[in-house]
Amino acid sequence: MRTEDLTLSAAAPRLKAAETALFLDLDGTLAPIMDRPELVGPDPRRTRLLERLAARLAGRLAIISGRSLEDLDRILEGRASAVAAVHGLVWRAADGQVVRTPPHPGLAHAAEELRRFAFAHAGALVEDKGLSIALHYRLAPGLAERARFQAEALARETGLTLQPGDCVLELRTPGPRKGEALAAFMAEPPFRGFRPVFVGDDLTDEDGFRAARDLGGFGVLVGPKRDTVAAHRLDDVAATLAWLEALS
């Protein structure tokens, strides 16, 4: 399914707050992608936007991201009550209840091997999220093939799930993905009975787009056109923030 252009024109689908449950990715959606993940920090505009959206939607707002829960709370300054972190392996309900998937025993070995790889290859970075280990190569895109070979070998060896993303390969504890996290939110108040809209940019967000569609809503892709199950598209982070501010 090809994307359709989504702009701020009158022809664009305008979300109705009274019927919408909104799910948002972070990196590449609410925040620009940085060379190093730790460079993303709090932003006053984004913080105010989340506050207004939560009020406008009566709490039907959740963040679904690959980042850790602690990192999301730092970046978003605690303004998101409902959060699915590490692609759904950590799930915090709107009432604050937290469910964590137990870590896979192969994570320590995978982390050691990926750190060796990063030490030997300039530009490679390793991010430990507790329930997953991510190998970033945005600073050295020429490493893509070697990084994939290393990650695939470790996935076979350990039983960890390999999850590719934009210039990142993540070895994660097997378990819930973004789509399952969205479905879990939709089964609980205050989301239950509303129309899910999921906004994201990466290949990892396709699972969320699919879940939103299957539950009667739709996905919004942020970034260039590509094959996707999302129904609509926004050009970039700036366009996404402007579109969300119109709703808030």
Summary of the structure (lengths in Angstrom):
residues: 248
radius of gyration: 17.6
end to end distance: 29.3
largest distance: 53.3
contacts: 843
relative contact order: 0.19
helix: 38%
strand: 22%
